[in-house]
């Protein structure tokens, strides 16, 4: 559960990224983040519900070298305007 639907994604990459490698993040099969030399991403404003995340490791030529298994997450948002019942 992230603040306002903002989700932090941190990848455990072993061995570490080579200088010529980039990682991109897919959300529900669509590129969410451009390829960057990082293992941490912030996905802003995700809608509530089920989402599937995957990361792809790209080589210097932009070719996909590795892809993570899909990970399913559920985004929940608390309703702070809800009136107490009773």
C-alpha positions as CSV (number, residue, x, y, z in Angstrom):
1,X,0.0,0.0,0.0
2,X,1.7,3.2,-1.2
3,X,0.9,6.8,-0.4
4,X,-1.5,8.1,-3.0
5,X,-0.9,5.0,-5.2
6,X,2.9,5.6,-5.4
7,X,4.7,2.3,-5.4
8,X,8.4,1.8,-4.8
9,X,10.0,-1.1,-6.6
10,X,13.5,-2.3,-5.7
11,X,15.1,-5.1,-7.6
12,X,17.7,-7.5,-6.2
13,X,20.2,-7.8,-9.1
14,X,23.0,-10.3,-8.7
15,X,25.6,-9.9,-9.9
16,X,25.3,-6.1,-10.0
17,X,24.6,-4.2,-13.2
18,X,27.4,-3.8,-15.7
19,X,28.1,-0.3,-16.9
20,X,26.5,-1.0,-20.3
21,X,23.3,-2.6,-18.8
22,X,20.0,-0.8,-18.3
23,X,16.8,-2.0,-16.6
24,X,13.2,-1.1,-17.6
25,X,10.0,-1.7,-15.6
26,X,6.8,-3.1,-17.1
27,X,3.5,-2.6,-15.4
28,X,0.6,-4.8,-16.8
29,X,2.7,-5.6,-19.9
30,X,3.4,-1.9,-20.8
31,X,6.7,-0.1,-20.3
32,X,6.3,2.1,-17.3
33,X,9.8,3.3,-16.8
34,X,12.4,4.0,-19.5
35,X,15.5,1.9,-19.4
36,X,17.9,3.3,-16.8
37,X,21.1,2.1,-15.0
38,X,19.3,1.5,-11.7
39,X,17.6,-1.2,-9.7
40,X,15.1,1.1,-8.0
41,X,11.9,2.6,-9.5
42,X,9.0,4.7,-8.3
43,X,5.7,4.1,-10.0
44,X,3.4,7.0,-9.4
45,X,-0.4,7.2,-9.3
46,X,-1.2,3.5,-9.7
47,X,-4.9,2.8,-9.8
48,X,-6.3,0.6,-7.1
49,X,-6.6,-3.1,-8.0
50,X,-4.4,-5.9,-9.3
51,X,-1.2,-5.1,-11.3
52,X,1.6,-7.3,-12.7
53,X,5.2,-6.0,-12.6
54,X,8.2,-7.3,-14.5
55,X,11.6,-6.0,-15.1
56,X,13.8,-6.4,-18.2
57,X,17.6,-6.2,-18.3
58,X,18.8,-4.6,-21.6
59,X,22.3,-4.8,-23.1
60,X,24.1,-1.9,-24.7
61,X,22.3,-2.5,-27.9
62,X,18.8,-2.3,-26.2
63,X,18.2,-6.0,-26.6
64,X,16.4,-7.8,-23.7
65,X,18.9,-10.2,-22.1
66,X,16.8,-11.2,-19.0
67,X,13.3,-10.8,-17.8
68,X,12.0,-11.4,-14.3
69,X,9.1,-13.6,-13.5
70,X,5.8,-11.6,-13.2
71,X,5.0,-10.4,-9.7
72,X,1.4,-9.6,-8.9
73,X,0.7,-6.7,-6.5
74,X,-2.6,-5.3,-5.2
75,X,-2.9,-1.5,-4.8
76,X,-5.2,-0.4,-2.0
77,X,-6.1,3.1,-1.0
78,X,-7.5,4.1,2.3
79,X,-10.6,6.2,2.3
80,X,-9.9,9.1,4.7
81,X,-13.3,10.8,4.0
82,X,-15.4,7.9,5.2
83,X,-17.9,8.7,7.9
84,X,-18.0,6.5,10.9
85,X,-21.0,4.2,11.0
86,X,-23.2,3.9,14.1
